[in-house]
Amino acid sequence: MPSLKNKVAIITGASSGFGAEAAKLFAKEGCKVVLSARRLDRLEGLASEIRSAGGEALPVTMDVSQPEQIENMVQSALKNYGRIDILFNNAGFGRLDWLEVLDPVKDIQAQITVDLLGVIWTARAVLPHMYSQHSGHIINMCSMGGWAAPPLYTIYSAAKFGVRGFSEALRRESTPFGVKVSVIYPGGASTEFQKHMGDNEAKKRFKTPDWLKLSAQDVARSVVGLAKWPRRNLITPWWMVFSGFVNSHFGGLSDAVQAKAFAPYHKFDLHPERSGARSKGD
Ligand SMILES: NC(=O)c1ccc[n+]([C@@H]2O[C@H](COP(=O)([O-])OP(=O)(O)OC[C@H]3O[C@@H](n4cnc5c(N)ncnc54)[C@H](OP(=O)(O)O)[C@@H]3O)[C@@H](O)[C@H]2O)c1
C-alpha cells in the first residue's frame, strides 16, 4: 500500500471546497500540509482543526495571481518543512456568462490569470526544489470544462484547456527527472464555486440536479488517490469519460447536448433578441 506519511503537500485554494477537504485527507494520511489561499482566517481555522486531529499544518496567505506571493509561500514551506513532495495546484474560480457580458478585466483577465497563469506560476515555483530532490508530484486541477467546453464557459474553458495542454507538456518534460504530473477533471460539484460564478440568467434557471453533483469529499478522495497511485489523467465521476469521448468523436451530438444542458435559451426565452435572429437565419 503506497504511503503518504511525512510527505510535504502544498495545497492551493485550501480555504474552501476541494482544497480544504483534500488538505484534511492529506493530513489524515500523515502529510504535513501547507494551506494557501487569500482568506487567512479560513486557513487558520482549518489548520487548528487538522492540528487538533493530530496532524501538522502551516497556513500561508497567498494570492495566486501574484508571483512574488507564490514564491514567498514556497519559501515558507521549505523553511518549515525542508522539502516539497506534492503540489495540489487547485486554486481557481469560474465566471460563467455570455462572452459579451463578461468584464474584460474583472472576469476575463482575472480568470485567465488565476485559473491558468496561477497554475503555471505555482508549478514553476516548486519545480526546482522537486528536481533537486529527484522526486515530486504535481496534481493540477482542471475540470470537465477543460475536456468538453460548454456554452457560457468560454473563458473558464479557455483557461482549463490551457491547464490540460500545460500539464501534458510539463509531464513529458519533468517525468525523466523524477517529477510526476497528473491532472484531475471533475464534473460539477457542490462547493463555494457556485457563489463566485456570477448571476447569469441560464445558471439561475438551470441547475445541475443534486444527484448528478459530486461532493468536495468525493473529489478530495480522488486527489489523494492520485497522489498514492499517480496517473496522467483522472476524470471524475468515471462515467463522464463518455462525455469526453462523445465530444472528441461525435462533435455534432456534443454541440446539441451541451447547448441544451448549459444554455437552454429556447426553453427559457433567454436572449430573446438572439433567438429572433436565429429563427430568421434558420
Ligand atoms: N465546483 C465545481 O463544480 C468544480 C468542477 C470542476 C473543477 N473545479 C475547479 O476546482 C478548483 C477548486 O474549486 P472549488 O469547487 O473547490 O471552489 P471554491 O470552494 O470556491 O474554492 C476555490 C478556492 O480557490 C481559492 N482562490 C480563488 N482565487 C484565488 C486567488 N486569486 N489566489 C489564491 N487562491 C484563490 C479560494 O480561496 P480564497 O478565496 O480564500 O483565496 C478557494 O480556496 C477550481 O480550480 C475550480 O475551477 C470546480
PDBQT file of the ligand as one rigid body, heavy atoms in Angstrom, charges set to zero:
ROOT
HETATM    1  N1  LIG A 301     -17.048  23.044  -8.039  1.00  0.00    +0.000 N 
HETATM    2  C1  LIG A 301     -17.048  22.576  -9.271  1.00  0.00    +0.000 C 
HETATM    3  O1  LIG A 301     -18.114  22.284  -9.849  1.00  0.00    +0.000 OA
HETATM    4  C2  LIG A 301     -15.737  22.363  -9.999  1.00  0.00    +0.000 A 
HETATM    5  C3  LIG A 301     -15.697  21.409 -11.021  1.00  0.00    +0.000 A 
HETATM    6  C4  LIG A 301     -14.503  21.206 -11.686  1.00  0.00    +0.000 A 
HETATM    7  C5  LIG A 301     -13.359  21.905 -11.334  1.00  0.00    +0.000 A 
HETATM    8  N2  LIG A 301     -13.409  22.843 -10.333  1.00  0.00    +0.000 N 
HETATM    9  C6  LIG A 301     -12.172  23.560 -10.008  1.00  0.00    +0.000 C 
HETATM   10  O2  LIG A 301     -11.790  23.176  -8.695  1.00  0.00    +0.000 OA
HETATM   11  C7  LIG A 301     -10.982  24.196  -8.100  1.00  0.00    +0.000 C 
HETATM   12  C8  LIG A 301     -11.496  24.466  -6.691  1.00  0.00    +0.000 C 
HETATM   13  O3  LIG A 301     -12.816  24.925  -6.762  1.00  0.00    +0.000 OA
HETATM   14  P1  LIG A 301     -13.918  24.608  -5.672  1.00  0.00    +0.000 P 
HETATM   15  O4  LIG A 301     -15.052  23.983  -6.377  1.00  0.00    +0.000 OA
HETATM   16  O5  LIG A 301     -13.334  23.942  -4.505  1.00  0.00    +0.000 OA
HETATM   17  O6  LIG A 301     -14.385  26.118  -5.337  1.00  0.00    +0.000 OA
HETATM   18  P2  LIG A 301     -14.251  27.002  -4.019  1.00  0.00    +0.000 P 
HETATM   19  O7  LIG A 301     -14.864  26.333  -2.858  1.00  0.00    +0.000 OA
HETATM   20  O8  LIG A 301     -14.753  28.354  -4.425  1.00  0.00    +0.000 OA
HETATM   21  O9  LIG A 301     -12.670  27.068  -3.791  1.00  0.00    +0.000 OA
HETATM   22  C9  LIG A 301     -11.834  27.855  -4.575  1.00  0.00    +0.000 C 
HETATM   23  C10 LIG A 301     -10.523  28.058  -3.839  1.00  0.00    +0.000 C 
HETATM   24  O10 LIG A 301      -9.636  28.818  -4.670  1.00  0.00    +0.000 OA
HETATM   25  C11 LIG A 301      -9.112  29.886  -3.913  1.00  0.00    +0.000 C 
HETATM   26  N3  LIG A 301      -8.794  31.034  -4.763  1.00  0.00    +0.000 N 
HETATM   27  C12 LIG A 301      -9.607  31.683  -5.637  1.00  0.00    +0.000 A 
HETATM   28  N4  LIG A 301      -8.960  32.730  -6.163  1.00  0.00    +0.000 NA
HETATM   29  C13 LIG A 301      -7.712  32.745  -5.623  1.00  0.00    +0.000 A 
HETATM   30  C14 LIG A 301      -6.576  33.592  -5.751  1.00  0.00    +0.000 A 
HETATM   31  N5  LIG A 301      -6.576  34.662  -6.547  1.00  0.00    +0.000 N 
HETATM   32  N6  LIG A 301      -5.464  33.283  -5.040  1.00  0.00    +0.000 NA
HETATM   33  C15 LIG A 301      -5.441  32.212  -4.208  1.00  0.00    +0.000 A 
HETATM   34  N7  LIG A 301      -6.489  31.388  -4.032  1.00  0.00    +0.000 NA
HETATM   35  C16 LIG A 301      -7.601  31.656  -4.735  1.00  0.00    +0.000 A 
HETATM   36  C17 LIG A 301     -10.195  30.237  -2.910  1.00  0.00    +0.000 C 
HETATM   37  O11 LIG A 301      -9.613  30.842  -1.754  1.00  0.00    +0.000 OA
HETATM   38  P3  LIG A 301      -9.653  32.389  -1.364  1.00  0.00    +0.000 P 
HETATM   39  O12 LIG A 301     -10.924  32.964  -1.895  1.00  0.00    +0.000 OA
HETATM   40  O13 LIG A 301      -9.565  32.353   0.133  1.00  0.00    +0.000 OA
HETATM   41  O14 LIG A 301      -8.425  32.966  -1.988  1.00  0.00    +0.000 OA
HETATM   42  C18 LIG A 301     -10.712  28.851  -2.548  1.00  0.00    +0.000 C 
HETATM   43  O15 LIG A 301      -9.927  28.285  -1.537  1.00  0.00    +0.000 OA
HETATM   44  C19 LIG A 301     -11.043  25.379  -9.050  1.00  0.00    +0.000 C 
HETATM   45  O16 LIG A 301      -9.863  25.397  -9.822  1.00  0.00    +0.000 OA
HETATM   46  C20 LIG A 301     -12.239  25.064  -9.945  1.00  0.00    +0.000 C 
HETATM   47  O17 LIG A 301     -12.113  25.634 -11.222  1.00  0.00    +0.000 OA
HETATM   48  C21 LIG A 301     -14.579  23.073  -9.650  1.00  0.00    +0.000 A 
ENDROOT
TORSDOF 0
